[in-house]
Amino acid sequence: MTRQLIALLGRKDEPTDAVEEYCRYLGDALQAHGFHLQIRRVPWELHGWRESLRALQLQSEAWRDTWVLVQYTALAWSARGFPLKFPRVLRILKSAGARVAVVFHDVEPFASPRLIDRLRHRVQARTMRRALELSDLAIFTVPPEKLSWLTVVPSKAAFIPVGANLPFAEVPASQATSGIPTVGVFSITGGEQGARETQQIIAAVQHAAQKLGRIRLSVFGRHSELREEVLRKGLENVPVELSVEGIVQPEQIMDRLAACDLLLFVRNGISTRRSSAIAGIAADLPVIAHTISETAPPVTDAGVVLVSPNNQNELNEALVRVLSDASFRAELSARSRAAFKAHFAWPAIAERYAAILNSR
């Protein structure tokens, strides 16, 4: 007998929605366990909160005793990161008799020294604590003991890492055989953070090219095209073959990764919720990444070389070592392959979901 599940999302992210992709891949994998996952939205940005909540109230009448997996990111439920209406969404579901599981994709409140951001931080922390109270099950995409706002891990909390939002259970074997060491960068953050990431990438690749000679840098994914001019200017007169693309189709992402020797991931630290980093693990690649408070197993079981966030020299030397040492790369690649199969492949993730949902 097939059991119905509902994945409830807020505002759609543009131009790509990683949470929706997550739900689609999860739904496909859950079919093997007798679950049928339907994706629904609360489109408050289109119809306003009053009409959207009224519509949710009517829809949820059919969801009694059904698990509703409510996907939480702050910006999915608020235009400016003040998700004050999110607890009301959960109360409506509870009133309808639904079984509520909150999936925390944002696991920490936004942090910044600005006054408005400090207020945003407090609102988000309070919202997340209230969501935890209202839920029947809380699924965290990083180990909950790592979270600053959670002093005691409740029995209803579960940890399930995210997977790579990519269409293949098995990835093509590495095609990085041109003889030119190839560094992959999959997506760059927007805004000021992305500007800092770009400078870190430039400095590391400059250093590696000076030590090793000609290098190829393949940059693709979200916001990449916005950094092309800075990348080209920063790498001119350096023996680097630069390729910059914006968003590419999921099928093409695996081809891009397979043509690389490693993934350079400087997007605010690696953790089990960073699907763009896990894409590199899925492609059996070594990954060089910053370590942060969220960094923990099983992502550290993969072929990940961790460096300090503010230590450019450490990043530079890590890149040179991985590119220059074939046996070390092979060891890291094998670790990534094993970790992906055990923890980050969608069948493994779906098995974890099914075990938790069937036990409650």
N, C-alpha and C positions, 0 to 999 in steps of 0.2 A: 504493500500500500504506500502510495506517495504522500508525503507530508508537505503541506504548504508552508513556505516561509515568505515574509515580506521584508525587502530591504527598503528602508525609508530614507530618502535623501532630501536635502534642502535645495538651495539655489544651485543651478548648474554652473560649473566653472568653465571658463572659455580661455583659450580656444580648445583645450583638452580638459577632460574631467577625470582625474586619476581615481577618484573615489567611485565613480560610475563604472570605470573599467575594472576596478577591483571587484565590484559586485557582480559584474558579468562573468569574469573568470571564475569567481567563487561559485556562482550559480551553476556554471557548466560542470565544475568538479564535484559539486554536491549531488548531482544526479545519480552518481554511482552509489550513493548512500541512501537513496530513496527520498530525497528532498527536491522540491520544485521551488525555486526562488524567483519571486516577481519583484521588479523594481518599481517603486512608486516615489513620487516627489510631493513636497509641500512648496508649490511655486509662488512663494510670497512676494518675490521680486517682480512678478508679472501681474498678480491679482490683488496684492495687498495682504496684510496679515489677517484681517477680519474674514474676508471671503475664503482665504486658504485654510484657516483653522475650521471654519464651518464645513468646508468640503472634507477635511480630514475627519471631522466628527462623523459625517455621514458614511464615509468609506470604512472607517474603523468598526462600524457596527457589524461588519461581516468578518471581523478578525478575532472574535472571541476564542480564547485558548490557542491562538496562533502566535508563534514567535515573530516579533517584528524587530528586525535588526536596524536600529536607528543609527545612521552614520554621522558622527560628530566631527566637524571642524568648525572653528569659530566663524569663519567667513561664509560658510554655507548657510548659517542661520542669522547672519547680521551683515549688513553692507560694510560696516566699519569695525567689526570685531567686538561688538557688544551684544552677545547672543542672549538677551534678556527673555526672549519668547521661547527659548528652547525647553525650559522646564514645563511650560504650558503644553507643548506638543506631547511630552511624555505623560502629563496628567490626562490628556484626552484619550490617549491609548490605554492607560490604566483604567479609566472609567468605562471604556468599551469592553474590558475584560481581556485585552490582549496581553500576551507575555512579552515584556519589554527587555530587550538586550541593547545596550548602548555600546557601539563600537567606537572607541576613542582613537581617531587618526591623529588629531591634535592631542598630545598627551601632556603638554605643559602650556600654561598661559604665555602669551607673547611677552617678551621682556625688552625694555628700553628705558633709558634714564629720563626721557621726556615726561612731563607731568601728565599729559593725556594718555601716554602709554602705561604709566603706573596705574592710572585709573582703569584702563582697559585690562591690565593684568589682574586687578582685584575682582573686576566683574567676571572675567573668565574663570578665575579660580573658584569663585562662589558658584557660578553656573555649573562647573564640572562636579563640584561636591554635591550640589543639589541633584544633578543628573544621576550620580552614583546612588544617592539615597532613593530616588524614585525607581530605579531599574530593578529588574529581577535578576539580571545578569550583566556584568560589565566586562567587555572584552578590550583589553589593552594591547596595543601593537608594539609595546616595549614592556619589559618586566616591570610590574607595578611597584616593586620595591625601589625602583630607581626614581620614582616621581617625587618631586619636592613638596607637592600639596597633599600627598596621601601619607598620613602618619601611621595608619594601621591598614594593612591589606585585608579587606573583608573576604569572607569565604565565597562570596558570589563573584569575585574577580577572577578572570582567566587571562592568560597571556597567549596570544597567537600572532606570530610575526606576519608581515605582509609578504606577498609574492611579487614577482616581476610581472607587470602588466603587458605581457607578451604572449603571442599566440601559440608558441611551441613548447611542448613538454620536453622535447629534446632539441638541442641547439646544434647548428652546423659546427663541424670541427673547425678549429682555428685556421684561417686563411692567411695569417700574417707570415707569409713566406717570401716576401719581396726582398728581404735582406736589409731593408730600411726599418729601424725600430719605430713602431707606431704607437702613439699615445692616444687613447680615446677619452673624450670628455662628453658625457651625456647630460645635457641641460645645464644651464647656468641660472642662478637665482636672479630675480628682477631687482631693480632699485640699487641702493647703495651697497647692499650686501653683494650683489652681482658684480659691481665695479671692483670690489675688493677681491672677489674670487678670480676675476679676469687678470688682475695684476699678479696674483699668486701663480696662476697658470703660466703667464708670460715669463716670470722670473725662474720658475722651475724648468721650463722647457729651454730657455736660454742657457741655463747652467748645464743641462744635460747635453745640449748640442755642442757647447764649448768643450765638454769632456769627451764626448763620444763621436762627434761628427754629425752627419746629416740625420735628421729625425723627421718623421711625419707626424703631424698633429691633426687629428680628426675631431672636430667639434660639431655636435648636432643636438637637436632637441630644443626644448622650450627656451626662449630668450637668446639662443645662440646667435641668431642673425643680428641681434641688436649689438653684439659685442665684436662683430667682424672687423670694423674699422680700427678699433683699439687693438685688437689682436694683430692685425696686419702691420700696424704702425710699430707695435712693440717688438715684433719679430722680424722687421726688415733688417737686412744685412746680417741675418743669422741663418745658418744652414738648416732651415725648417721648411718643409713642404706643408702648407696650411690648407686644410679643407674645412669650410664652415657651411653648415646647412641649418635651416630652422627645424621646424617640426617635420618629421618623416613618418611614414606609415609604420605601424607595429611590425609588419613583416620585414621592412627594411632595417629596422633597428638591429635585429639579430645579425643581418649581413654586415652592418657597420661594426658591430662589436666583434664579430668573428675575424675581421680584418685588422684587429688591434692586438698588441702584445700585452697591454694592461689598461685598466680604467683608472684615471686620475679623478678622484672625487673630493672636491673641496667645498661642497655645499653645506656648510654649517654642521659638519660632523656626521659620522656614519652611525646608523642604528638599525634595529629590526623593523623600523617603519619607513625607511628610505627606499622606495621601490626603484628609483633610478640607480642606486648603488647595487641593489640586489639584482638588477638586470645584468650587471657585470659579473656577479657571482653565477648567475644562470648561464652565462656564456663561458664559464670555466676560466675566467680571467683573474689574474692577480689584481687586487684593488689597493691603491694607496689613498688613505683617507685620514681626515682629522678625527681625533678621539674627543668625545664630550661625555657629559654625565650619563647620557642614555646609552652609550656604547657598552654592550654586554653580549654574552653568549645568547643565541648561537651565531650571531654575525661575526664574532671574533673567532669562531671555529673555522670560518672560511679563510681563503688565502688573502687576508687583509694585512697590510702593513700600516700600522697606526703611527701618526705623527702628531705633535702638539699643534694646536690651532694657530698659535702666534709665532711659530718657529719656522721661518722660511728656509733656513739652512738645513733643518731636519727634513723638510719636504724635498728640497733639492737633492740631498744625498740619497734619500729613499728612491727617488726616480732614477738616479744614475745606477744604483745597485740593482734594481729590478731589471732595468733594460740591459745591463751589461752581464748579468749572471744567468745563463740559460738554465742551469740546474736549479737555481733558486726559483726562477719563474715556473719551472715544471712542478716543483714542490707546492708552490702556492696555487697553481692551477688545479692540482689534484685535490687540495683541501677545499677549494671552491666547489669543485664537482661533487664531492661527498656531502658538503654542507647544504648545497642546493637540493639534492635528492632527499635528504633527511628532514629538512626544515622549511625550505622556501618554495619547493615545487607545489603547484596547486593541489595535486592529490594528497600531499602531506598536510597541507593547510585544511583541506576539506575533511580529512580524517579526524583532525583535531576538533573542528567545529562539530562534526557529527557526534563524536564521543561526548562532548560537553552538552549538546542539546538533548541527546538521548538519555542522559543521566539525570535530567531535571524535569 
